[in-house]
Amino acid sequence: MNTERIRKEFPILERRVDGKPLVYLDSAATSLKPKTVTGALAHYNEELGANVHRGVHSLAEASTKEFEGARKKVAGLVGAEQKEIVFTKNATEAINLVMNSLHRKGFFRRGDEILITKLEHHSNLVPWQFLRDTAGVKLKVAELNGDFTLDVADFHKKISKKTKLVAVAHASNTVGSISPVRELTEAAHDAGALCLVDAAQSVGHFPVEVKKTGIDFLAFSGHKMLGPTGIGALYAKQELLEGMPPFLFGGDMISSVGLEKTEWNEVPFKFEAGTPAIAEAIALGKAIDFLEEIGLENIRKHDKALTEQAIIGLRENSALKLFCPSNPEKQAAIVMFGLPPFDCHDVAIALDEMQNISVRSGMLCAEPLVKSLNSKGLCRASFYLYNTKEEVDIFVSALENLKKSRKRKN
C-alpha cells in the first residue's frame, strides 16, 4: 500500500498552519475526501443535473444509470443484493428507518425486549429509548469487560425469548472495540429476534459480509469511508424490506396514487421518498472504487499498524490514560485517551495550536459510556489509510510535550 501516492489524492493534506502540515486524526468523525469523490459531485452538478427515476430524456436516463450504478457498488461492498440497499442520509437515518418502520408494522409489543450494548453511539440508543418510552418495550444493555471489549457472556445472559431485536455496534466509535457480530447475530436468531448492526466505523475500514454474518439490518454512513456527507445506506434482507411499511411518504416511493388509495413502489424504492441525494450517491460509488482499488484487507493492515504504534507510544506517557482494548486485533483504528489534569477540550485545542493536529474531544456522541469513564469527556485519535507513521510520532510527541509543559508550570 503506497501511502505517499494515496495522500496526493487528498488536497486538504497540503494545508499548512504556521508552516506545520495538517495531521488529521479525526476520521472516526468524518473522513477526508479524495479528488475522485469531490470530482464526482462536480460531475453530476455540471454535466448531468437531472432527477432520477422520473424523466425519459437522455440526462435523466444518464443520472439514473449512475445513481443505480452506485447502489450496485454499495451492495457489492457488503455482499448484498442491489434490491437490499436503501439509500439514506446516514447511519442515523438508517437506524431510525428500521425503528419507525418496525414500530408502524406492530412488530413490537409491550413487554418485548431490545438488547443493545454499552458501546452504542447515540444513534443506536436514543431510537430504542423512544420505543421504551412510547411502546412499553424493555431496553436491556450488555456490559463491557475490563479491557473495554463487549462482555459476550453478559450479552448471552441478557438475551431471552422476549428479545425482539438486538442492536449492536460493529466497532465502537469511542473505545474502538470490535464486536463478534456473527456470534451475536446467531444468538439473536436462536432467541427468535432480529439483529441490527451499526457499521458506521467498520464498513469501508475492513471487510464486512452481511450474508456470511447473517445480519438482518446494517447501517452505515458514506462520510466515514471517504464519501461525501448527506449519504448513507441501510442493508436489509429483501423479505424484511418487503414486509415493512414505508418510513417517509411522497414521490418515487409509490407505484400508483389515487385520491382514495395509494400503492407502494417495489423495494428498495419504497423507502426512498422524494428526490434523493443523487450527486452524493454517485460520489459514494467513487469512494468505494477508491477503497476497493487499494483493498480493504490492505487498509485494515495499515490501520492496525498505526494503532499499534500509537498505543506503544502513548503508553510511555505516564500521565496519559488509555481507554481502549490496547490491542489492534480487537479494535478499530481508534484510540481514546485522557491527559489529567487537562480538560479534554484544552488538550484538543493545544494539539491543534501546537502541531496542527486534529483530534476529537468531549462525549463523542456516546455520553453514557464516556461519562462513566470521565465526567468531563475524553479525547479520541482515529487513523485511516492516508495517515502515516510520521504523523503518529508527531501526535505522540505533542502529547509528551504537553505533559512537560504542565510540569514546568508547576
C-alpha positions as CSV (number, residue, x, y, z in Angstrom):
1,M,0.0,0.0,0.0
2,N,1.6,3.2,-1.2
3,T,0.5,5.8,1.4
4,E,2.6,8.6,-0.3
5,R,0.7,8.1,-3.5
6,I,-2.7,7.9,-1.7
7,R,-2.0,11.1,0.2
8,K,-1.6,13.0,-3.1
9,E,-5.3,12.3,-3.8
10,F,-6.3,14.4,-0.8
11,P,-5.6,18.1,-1.5
12,I,-6.6,19.2,2.1
13,L,-3.4,17.4,3.4
14,E,-1.4,20.2,1.7
15,R,-2.9,22.6,4.2
16,R,-0.3,24.3,6.4
17,V,-0.7,26.4,9.6
18,D,2.4,28.4,10.6
19,G,4.4,26.0,8.3
20,K,3.1,22.9,10.1
21,P,1.3,20.3,7.9
22,L,-2.1,19.1,8.8
23,V,-2.2,15.9,10.9
24,Y,-5.8,14.8,10.6
25,L,-6.6,12.2,13.3
26,D,-10.4,12.6,13.3
27,S,-11.6,10.2,10.6
28,A,-14.0,8.5,13.0
29,A,-16.0,11.7,13.0
30,T,-15.7,12.2,9.2
31,S,-13.1,11.1,6.8
32,L,-11.3,13.2,4.2
33,K,-12.4,13.0,0.6
34,P,-10.2,12.2,-2.4
35,K,-10.3,14.1,-5.6
36,T,-12.3,11.4,-7.4
37,V,-15.1,11.9,-4.8
38,T,-15.2,15.7,-4.9
39,G,-14.9,15.5,-8.7
40,A,-17.9,13.2,-8.9
41,L,-20.0,15.8,-7.1
42,A,-19.0,18.4,-9.6
43,H,-19.6,15.9,-12.5
44,Y,-23.2,15.4,-11.6
45,N,-23.9,19.1,-11.0
46,E,-22.1,20.3,-14.1
47,E,-22.7,17.5,-16.6
48,L,-25.9,15.7,-15.6
49,G,-28.1,17.6,-13.2
50,A,-31.3,15.8,-13.9
51,N,-33.5,13.9,-11.5
52,V,-33.6,10.1,-11.3
53,H,-36.4,7.5,-11.8
54,R,-38.6,10.1,-13.5
55,G,-37.7,11.5,-16.9
56,V,-37.2,9.6,-20.1
57,H,-34.9,12.2,-21.6
58,S,-31.2,11.5,-22.0
59,L,-29.9,13.4,-19.0
60,A,-32.5,11.8,-16.7
61,E,-31.5,8.3,-18.0
62,A,-27.8,9.1,-17.5
63,S,-28.4,10.3,-14.0
64,T,-30.5,7.2,-13.1
65,K,-27.8,4.9,-14.6
66,E,-25.1,6.4,-12.5
67,F,-27.2,6.6,-9.3
68,E,-28.2,2.9,-9.6
69,G,-24.7,2.0,-10.5
70,A,-23.6,3.5,-7.2
71,R,-26.3,1.3,-5.4
72,K,-24.8,-1.7,-7.1
73,K,-21.3,-0.8,-5.8
74,V,-22.6,-0.4,-2.2
75,A,-24.3,-3.8,-2.5
76,G,-21.1,-5.3,-3.7
77,L,-19.1,-3.8,-0.9
78,V,-21.1,-5.6,1.8
79,G,-22.0,-8.7,-0.2
80,A,-25.7,-7.8,-0.6
81,E,-28.2,-7.8,-3.5
82,Q,-28.9,-4.5,-5.1
83,K,-32.5,-4.5,-4.0
84,E,-31.4,-4.9,-0.4
85,I,-29.7,-1.4,-0.3
86,V,-31.7,1.6,0.7
87,F,-30.0,5.0,0.3
88,T,-30.4,7.2,3.4
89,K,-28.7,10.4,4.7
90,N,-26.5,8.5,7.1
91,A,-26.4,5.6,9.5
92,T,-28.6,7.6,11.9
93,E,-31.4,7.8,9.4
94,A,-31.0,4.2,8.5
95,I,-31.4,3.1,12.1
96,N,-34.4,5.4,12.6
97,L,-35.9,3.9,9.4
98,V,-35.8,0.5,10.9
99,M,-37.2,1.6,14.3
100,N,-40.1,3.6,12.8
101,S,-41.0,1.0,10.2
102,L,-41.0,-2.0,12.5
103,H,-42.9,0.1,15.1
104,R,-45.6,1.0,12.5
105,K,-45.8,-2.6,11.5
106,G,-46.7,-3.5,15.1
107,F,-43.6,-5.6,15.4
108,F,-43.0,-4.5,19.0
109,R,-45.5,-5.2,21.8
110,R,-45.5,-4.0,25.4
111,G,-43.1,-6.2,27.4
112,D,-40.9,-7.1,24.4
113,E,-37.2,-6.6,24.9
114,I,-34.5,-4.9,22.9
115,L,-30.9,-5.7,23.7
116,I,-28.1,-3.2,23.0
117,T,-24.6,-2.8,24.4
118,K,-22.8,-0.2,26.4
119,L,-20.7,0.6,23.3
120,E,-23.5,2.3,21.4
121,H,-23.4,5.7,19.7
122,H,-26.4,7.9,20.5
123,S,-27.9,6.9,17.1
124,N,-28.2,3.3,18.2
125,L,-29.5,4.2,21.7
126,V,-31.9,7.1,21.5
127,P,-34.3,5.5,18.9
128,W,-34.7,2.5,21.2
129,Q,-35.2,4.7,24.2
130,F,-38.1,6.3,22.3
131,L,-39.7,2.8,21.8
132,R,-39.2,2.1,25.5
133,D,-41.0,5.3,26.5
134,T,-43.8,5.1,23.9
135,A,-44.4,1.4,23.2
136,G,-43.6,-0.1,26.6
137,V,-40.6,-2.1,25.3
138,K,-37.9,-3.0,27.8
139,L,-34.4,-1.9,27.0
140,K,-31.5,-4.1,28.2
141,V,-27.8,-3.2,28.0
142,A,-24.9,-5.7,27.8
143,E,-21.9,-4.6,29.7
144,L,-18.2,-4.4,28.9
145,N,-15.1,-6.3,30.1
146,G,-12.3,-4.6,31.9
147,D,-10.4,-4.2,28.6
148,F,-13.4,-2.3,27.0
149,T,-14.4,-5.2,24.8
150,L,-18.0,-6.5,24.9
151,D,-18.8,-8.9,27.7
152,V,-20.2,-11.6,25.5
153,A,-21.1,-13.7,28.5
154,D,-23.3,-10.9,29.8
155,F,-24.8,-10.5,26.3
156,H,-25.8,-14.1,26.3
157,K,-27.1,-13.8,29.8
158,K,-29.4,-10.9,28.9
159,I,-30.8,-12.2,25.7
160,S,-34.1,-14.1,26.1
161,K,-37.2,-15.3,24.3
162,K,-38.7,-11.9,25.0
163,T,-35.9,-10.2,22.9
164,K,-37.3,-9.0,19.6
165,L,-34.3,-7.0,18.4
166,V,-30.6,-7.0,19.1
167,A,-28.9,-3.7,18.1
168,V,-25.1,-3.6,18.3
169,A,-22.2,-1.5,17.2
170,H,-19.8,-3.5,15.0
171,A,-16.9,-1.2,16.0
172,S,-17.2,1.3,18.8
173,N,-16.6,5.0,17.9
174,T,-15.2,5.5,21.4
175,V,-13.2,2.7,22.9
176,G,-12.8,1.2,19.4
177,S,-13.6,-2.4,20.3
178,I,-14.9,-4.7,17.6
179,S,-17.8,-6.9,18.4
180,P,-18.2,-10.5,17.2
181,V,-21.3,-9.8,15.1
182,R,-21.7,-13.3,13.7
183,E,-21.9,-14.8,17.2
184,L,-24.3,-12.0,18.3
185,T,-26.5,-12.5,15.2
186,E,-26.7,-16.2,15.8
187,A,-27.7,-15.7,19.4
188,A,-30.4,-13.2,18.3
189,H,-31.8,-15.7,15.8
190,D,-31.7,-18.5,18.3
191,A,-33.9,-16.3,20.5
192,G,-36.2,-15.5,17.6
193,A,-35.0,-11.9,17.4
194,L,-33.7,-9.8,14.5
195,C,-30.2,-8.3,14.6
196,L,-29.3,-4.7,13.6
197,V,-25.6,-3.7,13.3
198,D,-24.4,-0.1,13.4
199,A,-21.4,-0.4,11.0
200,A,-20.5,3.3,10.7
201,Q,-17.0,2.5,12.0
202,S,-16.5,-0.7,10.1
203,V,-17.8,-0.6,6.5
204,G,-15.0,0.9,4.4
205,H,-12.4,0.1,7.0
206,F,-12.3,-3.6,6.9
207,P,-14.3,-6.3,5.1
208,V,-18.0,-6.7,6.2
209,E,-20.0,-9.6,4.7
210,V,-23.8,-9.4,5.5
211,K,-24.6,-12.9,4.1
212,K,-21.7,-14.6,6.0
213,T,-22.7,-13.0,9.3
214,G,-26.4,-13.4,8.8
215,I,-27.1,-9.7,9.8
216,D,-30.7,-8.6,9.3
217,F,-30.0,-4.9,9.1
218,L,-26.8,-3.0,8.6
219,A,-26.5,0.8,8.8
220,F,-23.5,2.9,7.7
221,S,-22.5,6.4,6.6
222,G,-20.7,7.4,3.4
223,H,-18.8,10.3,5.0
224,K,-16.8,7.9,7.3
225,M,-15.5,6.0,4.3
226,L,-14.2,8.7,2.0
227,G,-17.6,9.6,0.7
228,P,-19.4,12.9,1.0
229,T,-21.8,13.9,3.8
230,G,-25.5,13.5,3.3
231,I,-25.4,9.9,2.0
232,G,-25.5,6.6,3.8
233,A,-27.2,3.3,3.4
234,L,-29.3,0.6,5.0
235,Y,-28.9,-3.0,4.1
236,A,-31.9,-5.2,5.0
237,K,-32.8,-8.7,3.9
238,Q,-35.2,-8.4,1.0
239,E,-38.0,-10.3,2.7
240,L,-37.8,-7.9,5.6
241,L,-38.0,-4.8,3.4
242,E,-41.0,-6.2,1.6
243,G,-42.8,-6.8,4.8
244,M,-42.1,-3.4,6.3
245,P,-44.2,-0.2,5.7
246,P,-42.5,2.9,4.4
247,F,-40.8,5.4,6.7
248,L,-41.4,8.5,4.6
249,F,-44.1,9.3,2.0
250,G,-44.2,11.2,-1.3
251,G,-42.8,10.9,-4.8
252,D,-40.9,7.9,-6.1
253,M,-41.9,5.6,-3.3
254,I,-45.2,4.9,-4.9
255,S,-46.3,2.7,-7.9
256,S,-49.7,4.3,-8.2
257,V,-51.7,7.1,-6.5
258,G,-55.4,7.8,-6.3
259,L,-57.5,10.1,-4.2
260,E,-58.7,7.1,-2.2
261,K,-55.8,4.6,-2.4
262,T,-52.0,4.5,-2.9
263,E,-49.8,1.6,-3.7
264,W,-46.2,1.4,-2.7
265,N,-43.3,1.0,-5.1
266,E,-41.1,-2.1,-5.0
267,V,-38.1,-2.3,-2.7
268,P,-35.8,-0.5,-2.2
269,F,-37.6,2.5,-3.8
270,K,-40.5,2.1,-1.3
271,F,-38.2,3.6,1.3
272,E,-36.7,6.5,-0.8
273,A,-39.4,9.2,-0.8
274,G,-38.6,12.4,-2.8
275,T,-35.6,13.4,-4.7
276,P,-32.6,11.5,-3.2
277,A,-29.0,12.7,-2.7
278,I,-28.1,11.9,-6.3
279,A,-24.7,13.6,-6.6
280,E,-23.7,12.3,-3.1
281,A,-24.7,8.7,-4.0
282,I,-22.7,8.8,-7.2
283,A,-19.7,10.2,-5.3
284,L,-20.1,7.4,-2.7
285,G,-19.7,5.0,-5.6
286,K,-16.4,6.6,-6.4
287,A,-15.3,6.3,-2.8
288,I,-16.0,2.6,-3.0
289,D,-14.0,2.4,-6.2
290,F,-11.1,4.1,-4.4
291,L,-11.2,1.8,-1.4
292,E,-11.5,-1.4,-3.4
293,E,-8.6,-0.5,-5.7
294,I,-6.4,-0.3,-2.5
295,G,-8.1,-3.3,-0.9
296,L,-9.9,-3.4,2.4
297,E,-7.5,-6.0,3.8
298,N,-4.6,-3.7,3.0
299,I,-6.3,-0.8,4.6
300,R,-7.0,-2.8,7.7
301,K,-3.4,-3.9,7.9
302,H,-2.2,-0.3,7.6
303,D,-4.7,0.9,10.2
304,K,-3.7,-1.8,12.7
305,A,0.0,-0.9,12.3
306,L,-0.7,2.8,13.1
307,T,-3.0,1.8,16.0
308,E,-0.3,-0.4,17.5
309,Q,2.4,2.3,17.1
310,A,0.1,4.9,18.8
311,I,-0.7,2.5,21.7
312,I,3.0,1.7,22.3
313,G,4.0,5.4,22.1
314,L,1.2,6.6,24.3
315,R,1.8,4.0,27.0
316,E,5.2,5.7,27.5
317,N,3.5,8.8,28.7
318,S,3.0,8.1,32.4
319,A,0.4,10.9,32.8
320,L,-1.8,9.7,30.0
321,K,-4.7,7.2,30.4
322,L,-5.9,4.9,27.5
323,F,-9.5,3.8,27.2
324,C,-9.4,1.1,24.6
325,P,-8.5,-2.7,24.4
326,S,-4.9,-1.6,23.6
327,N,-4.8,-4.5,21.1
328,P,-5.1,-3.6,17.4
329,E,-6.6,-7.0,16.7
330,K,-9.5,-6.2,18.9
331,Q,-10.2,-2.6,18.0
332,A,-10.7,-0.3,15.1
333,A,-8.1,2.4,14.3
334,I,-9.4,4.4,17.3
335,V,-7.6,5.4,20.5
336,M,-9.5,7.2,23.2
337,F,-7.4,8.9,25.9
338,G,-7.2,11.4,28.7
339,L,-4.3,13.5,30.0
340,P,-5.1,14.5,33.6
341,P,-5.4,17.1,34.9
342,F,-6.0,18.8,31.5
343,D,-9.6,19.2,30.3
344,C,-10.2,17.1,27.1
345,H,-11.1,20.2,25.1
346,D,-8.0,22.0,26.3
347,V,-5.9,19.0,25.1
348,A,-7.6,19.1,21.7
349,I,-7.1,22.9,21.3
350,A,-3.4,22.6,22.4
351,L,-2.7,19.8,19.8
352,D,-4.3,21.9,17.1
353,E,-2.4,25.1,18.1
354,M,0.9,23.4,18.8
355,Q,1.2,21.0,15.8
356,N,-1.9,21.4,13.6
357,I,-3.2,18.1,14.9
358,S,-7.0,17.4,14.6
359,V,-8.5,15.1,17.3
360,R,-12.0,14.8,18.7
361,S,-12.9,15.8,22.3
362,G,-15.9,15.6,24.5
363,M,-18.6,12.9,24.9
364,L,-18.1,11.7,21.3
365,C,-21.8,11.1,20.8
366,A,-21.7,8.2,23.3
367,E,-22.3,10.0,26.5
368,P,-23.4,7.1,28.7
369,L,-20.1,5.3,28.1
370,V,-17.7,8.2,28.0
371,K,-19.3,9.9,31.0
372,S,-18.8,6.7,33.0
373,L,-15.1,6.9,32.3
374,N,-14.7,10.7,32.8
375,S,-17.5,13.0,33.7
376,K,-15.9,15.8,31.7
377,G,-15.2,13.9,28.5
378,L,-12.2,12.4,26.7
379,C,-10.1,12.8,23.6
380,R,-10.0,10.5,20.6
381,A,-7.5,10.0,17.8
382,S,-8.6,7.9,14.8
383,F,-6.5,6.8,11.9
384,Y,-7.2,5.9,8.3
385,L,-5.5,5.0,5.0
386,Y,-4.0,8.5,4.4
387,N,-2.2,8.7,7.8
388,T,1.5,7.9,8.3
389,K,3.8,6.6,10.9
390,E,5.5,10.0,11.0
391,E,2.1,11.6,11.9
392,V,1.7,9.2,14.8
393,D,5.1,10.1,16.0
394,I,4.2,13.8,15.8
395,F,1.0,13.1,17.8
396,V,2.7,11.1,20.5
397,S,5.5,13.7,20.8
398,A,3.0,16.6,21.1
399,L,1.2,14.9,24.0
400,E,4.5,14.3,25.7
401,N,5.4,18.0,25.3
402,L,2.0,19.0,26.7
403,K,2.7,16.9,29.8
404,K,6.1,18.5,30.2
405,S,4.6,22.0,29.9
406,R,2.4,21.2,32.9
407,K,5.4,20.2,34.9
408,R,7.2,23.4,34.0
409,K,4.3,25.5,35.2
410,N,4.2,23.6,38.5
